[in-house]
Amino acid sequence: MDSLYIKINKILSFEKISPFILVAQGRIVKYNNAMIKRILLVCLFSVNVNALEIPKSQLSESLQEQKQGNEFLQSIWDTNQVVLDVEAQVYLKLLGNQLTKYSENPNKHFDFFMIDEDNINAFAGPYGYIGVHLGTLLRSDSESELAGVLAHEISHVTQNHLARFDEKTDKQSYIIAAGLLAAVLANNANASQAIVTSAVAGITQQNINFTREHEWEADRIGVKILSKSGFDPNGMAHFFEKLEDEPDAQEFLRSHPLSINRIAGAMRRSIQPDEGYRADSFDYTSIKARLYYHQHKRIKREENKDITIYMQAYEAFEKQKYGVAKNHIDQLLLINAHDASYILAGRIYSKLAKLDQAQQYFSHTKQGESSIYYAAKAYLDNQQTQLGIDLLKTYLKQHSGTYQSYKLLSLLYVENSQLDRAHIYNAEALVSQGRLRQGIGRYERAKTTTRSQDLIDVIDVKIERLEKLIDLYEGLL
């Protein structure tokens, strides 16, 4: 039953009303009393120790913000709507990280997620967690437009808009919390919805002007980020301009107040000579085409010959017509040498049991996480599990990986009959989702399945670190 949260979603934004709204808006949490009570505790008892009147970019995140971010991260994953396409995840994180380098506080913590929602929306949560709905990617007409959305949300984070809004609305947060608590206790579903609407609607108009100030500031700084990073700064203005006529953009418009003046302002700020802005990357076009295919079960017609051949190869791969896929990918590689093409070639040749050729294709890439992931998976599919372990484990020792990479390494260890290490990387996967207690549970299971005292000592250190972090978080209540 989700009517309560849908109603909240129609009234509020991710950038309003402290951690509670950040967790509850945009279908991030499904409606149930236990979850609402847990969120209310966050809202009623959290102390906004990093609330600022003036943003100070030199300040690092407070422990309070990290705690709120961890709770927010769990809530994102609790939706089961995070897009699990590895290439899409890695691409969005890389794009976001490229943009943050040119932000007003590049040292802040950031992480980026794509949410499997067809409408246009994006949000910035505590501790720099930024989400973009799939519909935003699919309806963008250029990579600069997508980068413009990210730059806008990054600016909300660097300018401490959440903390500043928290300070302004502390008393209002209590009003909303009280209204929601009444809704939980109400027996009638319609009555619950009415109570929430009444509690929220009374303060919405008071907040709108304040959030518009934040939107203007995020626009101004976001355009600067685009320009410095080589993207066409017109991308943000063009995206805003088409939103007013886009029926699937209403949720975005509610959480990001637009006006003709704001669009015109973004246009004015972005007017400058064409200085050879970045063209759309093949990663952007291929990921967009592939996710469109999964949503609509058909290939979208494209003018670009490379992406057309790529998608013909991908469709054949998805339909397990590997010989047909091979013909298409061989044709593509004659004219296109991008990482996405080599990764798909490696996946196709792996399914044809041509492992050596597959690994050669993977090695042609920049050896980022996507290629390492699929190279390790190719070893798994071809019963070469130790090689897969060695490859992926080496990468994860040097880099912070995605949830899928930790899960794949765990699976490789299962296939290699090393259950203790399988549990360890399952724990790492859970921690990457913010599920610290569940991670401790997996580490404990690893201890019960190993005979290595050295490994037990390593696990104890990991458990102690997580327990100390949990104690610090709980001490903030």
C-alpha positions in Angstrom: 0.0 0.0 0.0 1.8 3.2 -1.1 -0.9 5.9 -1.4 0.6 7.8 1.5 4.0 8.1 -0.1 2.5 8.9 -3.5 0.7 11.8 -1.9 3.9 13.1 -0.2 5.6 12.6 -3.6 3.2 15.0 -5.2 3.7 17.8 -2.6 7.3 17.7 -1.5 10.8 17.3 -2.9 14.0 15.5 -2.0 15.4 18.8 -1.1 12.8 19.7 1.5 12.4 19.0 5.1 15.5 17.3 6.5 16.4 13.6 6.3 12.8 12.4 6.6 11.6 13.9 3.3 14.9 12.9 1.7 14.1 9.3 2.5 10.4 9.4 1.8 10.0 11.3 -1.4 9.9 10.0 -4.9 8.8 6.4 -4.1 12.1 5.9 -2.4 10.3 4.1 0.5 7.2 2.0 0.2 4.4 2.8 2.7 4.4 0.7 5.9 4.1 1.8 9.5 7.4 0.4 10.7 9.3 2.2 8.1 7.5 5.5 8.8 8.2 5.2 12.5 11.9 4.6 11.8 12.0 7.6 9.6 10.1 9.8 12.1 12.8 9.0 14.7 15.4 10.3 12.3 13.4 13.5 11.8 12.4 14.1 15.4 15.8 13.4 17.0 18.5 14.2 14.5 20.6 17.3 15.2 21.7 19.3 12.2 25.2 20.1 13.5 26.4 21.2 10.0 23.6 23.7 9.3 25.1 26.9 8.0 23.9 30.3 7.2 26.6 30.7 4.6 28.0 27.8 2.6 31.7 27.1 3.5 33.1 24.8 0.9 36.2 24.2 2.9 34.3 22.3 5.6 34.3 18.6 5.4 31.2 16.5 6.0 30.2 16.1 9.6 29.6 12.8 11.2 25.9 13.7 11.4 25.8 14.1 7.6 27.6 10.8 7.1 25.0 9.1 9.4 22.1 10.6 7.5 23.8 9.7 4.2 24.1 6.1 5.3 20.5 5.9 6.2 19.6 7.5 2.8 21.8 5.1 1.0 20.0 2.1 2.6 16.7 3.6 1.6 17.8 4.0 -2.0 18.7 0.3 -2.2 15.6 -0.8 -0.2 13.5 0.4 -3.2 15.0 -2.4 -5.4 15.0 0.2 -8.2 18.7 0.9 -8.6 19.6 0.2 -12.2 22.0 -2.8 -12.0 23.5 -2.5 -15.5 27.2 -2.4 -14.6 28.2 -0.2 -17.5 25.4 2.3 -16.8 26.4 2.5 -13.1 30.0 2.9 -13.8 29.3 5.5 -16.5 27.1 7.7 -14.3 29.7 7.6 -11.5 32.5 8.5 -13.8 30.5 11.3 -15.4 29.5 12.6 -11.9 33.1 12.5 -10.7 34.4 14.3 -13.7 31.9 17.1 -13.0 32.7 17.3 -9.2 36.3 18.1 -10.0 35.2 21.4 -11.3 32.7 22.1 -8.5 33.2 24.6 -5.7 34.1 21.8 -3.3 35.6 18.9 -5.2 36.8 17.2 -1.9 33.3 16.5 -0.7 32.0 13.0 -0.8 29.8 12.1 -3.8 28.2 9.0 -5.2 25.8 8.6 -8.1 22.9 6.2 -8.8 20.5 5.6 -11.6 17.0 4.9 -10.5 14.7 2.7 -12.6 11.9 5.2 -12.9 10.6 6.3 -16.3 9.8 9.9 -15.3 12.2 12.8 -15.4 13.7 13.5 -12.0 16.9 13.9 -10.1 17.7 14.4 -6.4 20.5 15.3 -4.1 20.6 13.6 -0.7 22.8 13.9 2.4 26.5 13.1 2.1 26.5 13.8 -1.6 24.4 10.9 -2.7 22.8 11.9 -6.1 20.2 10.0 -8.0 19.0 10.4 -11.5 15.9 8.7 -12.8 16.2 6.6 -16.0 13.7 8.8 -17.7 16.0 11.7 -17.4 18.7 9.8 -19.4 16.3 8.5 -22.0 14.7 12.0 -22.6 18.0 13.8 -22.8 19.0 14.8 -26.3 22.7 15.2 -25.6 25.3 14.2 -23.0 25.6 17.9 -22.1 21.9 17.9 -21.0 22.5 14.9 -18.7 25.6 16.5 -17.4 23.6 19.7 -16.8 21.2 17.8 -14.5 24.1 16.3 -12.6 25.9 19.6 -12.3 22.8 21.2 -10.9 22.4 18.5 -8.2 26.2 18.6 -7.5 25.8 22.4 -6.8 23.0 21.7 -4.3 25.5 19.6 -2.4 28.5 21.9 -2.6 26.4 24.9 -1.5 25.1 23.1 1.5 21.5 23.7 0.5 20.2 20.7 2.5 21.9 21.9 5.7 20.8 25.5 5.1 17.2 24.4 4.5 17.3 22.2 7.6 18.2 25.2 9.7 15.3 27.2 8.3 12.8 24.4 8.7 13.6 22.7 12.0 10.3 23.7 13.5 8.4 22.9 10.4 9.9 19.4 10.4 8.3 18.8 13.7 5.0 19.8 12.3 5.3 17.4 9.5 6.5 14.6 11.8 3.5 15.1 14.1 1.2 15.0 11.1 2.7 11.9 9.8 2.6 10.2 13.2 -1.1 11.0 13.3 -1.5 9.4 9.9 0.3 6.2 11.1 -2.1 5.9 14.0 -5.2 6.6 11.9 -7.1 3.4 11.0 -8.7 4.7 7.8 -6.3 4.9 4.8 -8.2 7.9 3.3 -8.1 9.6 6.6 -4.3 9.0 6.9 -3.8 10.5 3.5 -5.9 13.5 4.4 -4.0 14.1 7.6 -0.6 14.1 5.8 -1.9 16.4 3.1 -3.1 18.9 5.7 0.1 18.8 7.7 2.3 19.3 4.6 0.3 21.7 2.5 0.2 24.3 5.2 4.0 24.9 5.0 4.7 24.2 1.3 4.1 27.7 0.2 6.3 29.1 2.9 9.2 27.1 1.6 8.8 27.6 -2.1 10.6 31.0 -2.3 13.5 29.7 -0.3 13.9 26.6 -2.5 13.7 28.9 -5.6 16.7 30.8 -4.3 18.5 27.5 -4.1 17.5 26.5 -7.6 18.8 29.8 -9.0 22.1 29.3 -7.2 22.4 25.7 -8.4 21.7 26.8 -12.0 24.4 29.5 -11.8 27.1 27.3 -10.4 26.0 24.3 -12.5 26.5 26.2 -15.7 30.1 27.1 -14.5 30.8 23.4 -13.9 29.6 22.5 -17.3 31.7 25.1 -19.0 34.9 24.2 -17.0 34.4 20.5 -17.7 34.1 21.0 -21.4 30.4 20.3 -21.8 28.1 22.7 -23.7 26.6 24.9 -20.9 23.6 25.3 -23.1 22.8 21.7 -22.2 21.2 22.8 -18.8 19.2 25.5 -20.4 17.9 23.3 -23.2 16.9 20.6 -20.8 15.0 23.1 -18.6 13.3 24.6 -21.6 11.7 21.4 -22.8 10.5 20.4 -19.3 7.5 22.7 -19.3 5.9 20.7 -22.1 7.0 17.3 -20.9 4.2 15.4 -19.1 6.7 13.0 -17.4 8.6 16.0 -15.9 5.9 17.1 -13.4 7.7 15.4 -10.5 10.9 17.1 -11.4 9.1 20.5 -11.7 7.6 20.1 -8.2 11.0 19.5 -6.7 12.8 21.9 -8.9 10.7 25.1 -9.2 11.0 26.5 -12.7 10.0 29.8 -14.2 10.4 31.6 -17.5 12.8 33.9 -15.8 14.9 30.9 -14.6 15.1 29.4 -18.1 16.0 32.8 -19.6 18.6 33.3 -16.9 20.2 29.9 -17.7 20.2 30.8 -21.4 21.9 34.1 -20.7 24.6 32.5 -18.6 25.3 29.9 -21.2 25.6 32.3 -24.2 29.3 32.2 -25.2 31.3 31.3 -28.3 31.4 27.7 -29.4 34.8 26.6 -28.1 34.7 23.0 -29.3 32.6 21.5 -26.5 32.7 17.8 -25.9 30.8 15.6 -28.3 28.5 12.9 -27.0 30.6 10.0 -25.9 29.9 6.5 -27.3 29.4 5.4 -23.7 26.5 7.8 -23.4 24.8 6.9 -26.7 25.3 3.1 -26.2 24.1 3.0 -22.6 21.1 5.2 -23.5 20.3 2.9 -26.5 20.7 -0.3 -24.5 18.5 0.9 -21.6 15.9 2.1 -24.1 15.9 -1.4 -25.6 15.3 -3.1 -22.2 12.5 -0.7 -21.5 10.7 -1.0 -24.8 11.9 -4.4 -26.0 12.9 -3.0 -29.4 15.8 -1.1 -30.9 15.3 2.6 -31.2 16.0 3.9 -34.7 19.2 5.9 -34.8 20.9 8.0 -37.4 24.3 7.0 -36.2 25.6 4.0 -38.0 27.9 2.8 -35.2 25.2 2.8 -32.6 22.8 1.0 -35.0 25.3 -1.8 -35.6 26.1 -1.9 -31.9 22.4 -2.4 -31.0 22.0 -5.1 -33.7 24.8 -7.0 -32.0 23.4 -6.4 -28.6 19.9 -7.5 -29.5 21.3 -10.7 -31.0 23.3 -11.2 -27.9 20.3 -10.8 -25.6 18.3 -13.3 -27.8 21.3 -15.7 -27.5 21.9 -15.7 -31.2 25.6 -15.5 -30.6 26.7 -16.2 -34.2 24.6 -13.4 -35.5 25.9 -11.1 -32.7 29.5 -12.0 -33.7 28.9 -11.0 -37.3 27.5 -7.6 -36.2 30.3 -6.9 -33.6 33.0 -7.9 -36.1 31.6 -5.4 -38.5 31.4 -2.7 -35.7 35.0 -3.2 -34.7 36.2 -2.3 -38.1 34.8 1.3 -37.7 34.5 1.7 -33.9 37.2 1.2 -31.3 35.4 2.5 -28.2 35.4 0.6 -24.9 31.7 -0.3 -25.1 32.2 -2.0 -28.4 35.2 -4.1 -27.1 33.2 -5.0 -23.9 30.3 -6.3 -26.0 32.7 -8.1 -28.3 34.3 -9.8 -25.2 30.9 -10.8 -23.9 29.8 -12.3 -27.2 33.0 -14.2 -27.8 32.9 -15.5 -24.2 29.4 -17.0 -25.0 31.0 -18.7 -28.0 33.6 -20.3 -25.7 36.4 -18.3 -27.4 37.8 -17.2 -24.1 41.2 -16.1 -25.2 39.7 -13.9 -27.9 37.2 -12.5 -25.4 39.9 -11.6 -23.0 41.9 -9.9 -25.7 38.9 -7.7 -26.4 38.5 -6.8 -22.7 42.2 -5.9 -22.6 41.7 -3.4 -25.4 39.7 -1.1 -23.1 41.0 1.3 -20.5 40.6 -1.5 -17.9 37.9 0.2 -15.9 35.5 -1.6 -13.7 33.0 -2.5 -16.5 35.6 -4.4 -18.5 37.1 -6.0 -15.4 33.7 -7.1 -14.3 32.8 -8.7 -17.6 36.2 -10.2 -18.0 35.9 -11.9 -14.6 32.4 -13.0 -15.5 33.7 -14.6 -18.7 36.2 -16.6 -16.7 33.3 -17.7 -14.5 31.2 -18.7 -17.5 34.1 -20.7 -18.9 35.0 -22.5 -15.7 38.2 -20.6 -15.1 37.1 -19.3 -11.6 40.6 -18.8 -10.1 41.6 -16.5 -13.0 38.4 -14.5 -12.4 39.1 -14.3 -8.7 42.6 -13.0 -9.3 41.5 -10.4 -11.8 38.6 -9.0 -9.9 40.2 -9.2 -6.4 43.2 -7.3 -7.6 40.9 -4.5 -9.0 38.8 -4.3 -5.8 42.0 -4.0 -3.7 42.9 -0.8 -5.5 39.4 0.7 -6.1 36.1 1.0 -4.5 33.8 -1.2 -6.5 30.1 -1.3 -7.3 27.7 -3.7 -5.4 27.7 -6.0 -8.5 31.5 -6.4 -8.5 31.5 -7.5 -4.9 28.7 -9.9 -5.5 30.4 -11.4 -8.6 33.6 -12.0 -6.6 31.6 -13.7 -3.9 30.0 -15.9 -6.5 33.4 -16.8 -7.9 34.6 -17.9 -4.5 31.4 -20.0 -4.1 32.2 -21.7 -7.4 35.8 -22.2 -6.1 34.5 -23.8 -2.9 35.9 -21.0 -0.7 32.9 -20.1 1.3 34.7 -18.1 3.9 35.9 -15.6 1.3 32.5 -15.7 -0.4 30.9 -14.5 2.9 33.6 -11.7 3.2 32.7 -10.3 -0.2 29.0 -10.6 0.4 29.7 -8.5 3.5 31.5 -6.0 1.4 28.5 -5.8 -1.0 26.2 -5.1 1.9 28.4 -2.4 3.3 28.5 -0.8 -0.1 24.7 -0.4 0.2 25.0 1.1 3.7 23.8 -2.1 5.4 26.4 -2.1 8.1 24.8 -4.5 10.6 24.0 -7.0 7.8 27.6 -6.7 6.7 28.7 -7.6 10.3 26.5 -10.6 10.2 28.1 -11.8 7.0 31.6 -11.3 8.4 30.6 -13.4 11.4 29.4 -16.2 9.1 32.8 -16.0 7.4 34.5 -16.6 10.7 32.5 -19.7 11.3 33.5 -21.2 8.0 37.2 -20.6 7.9 40.1 -22.5 9.5 42.6 -19.6 8.9 43.5 -17.7 12.1 45.0 -15.0 9.9 41.7 -14.6 8.1 39.8 -14.5 11.3 42.1 -11.7 12.5 41.4 -9.7 9.4 37.7 -10.2 9.7 37.8 -9.1 13.4 39.4 -5.8 12.3 36.7 -5.2 9.7 33.9 -6.0 12.3 35.5 -3.7 14.9 35.7 -0.9 12.4 32.0 -1.2 11.5 30.9 -1.6 15.1 32.7 1.6 16.1 31.1 3.4 13.2 27.6 2.2 14.3 28.3 3.3 17.9 29.3 6.8 16.6 26.1 7.0 14.6 24.0 5.9 17.5 25.7 8.3 19.8 24.3 11.2 17.7 20.7 10.4 18.7 
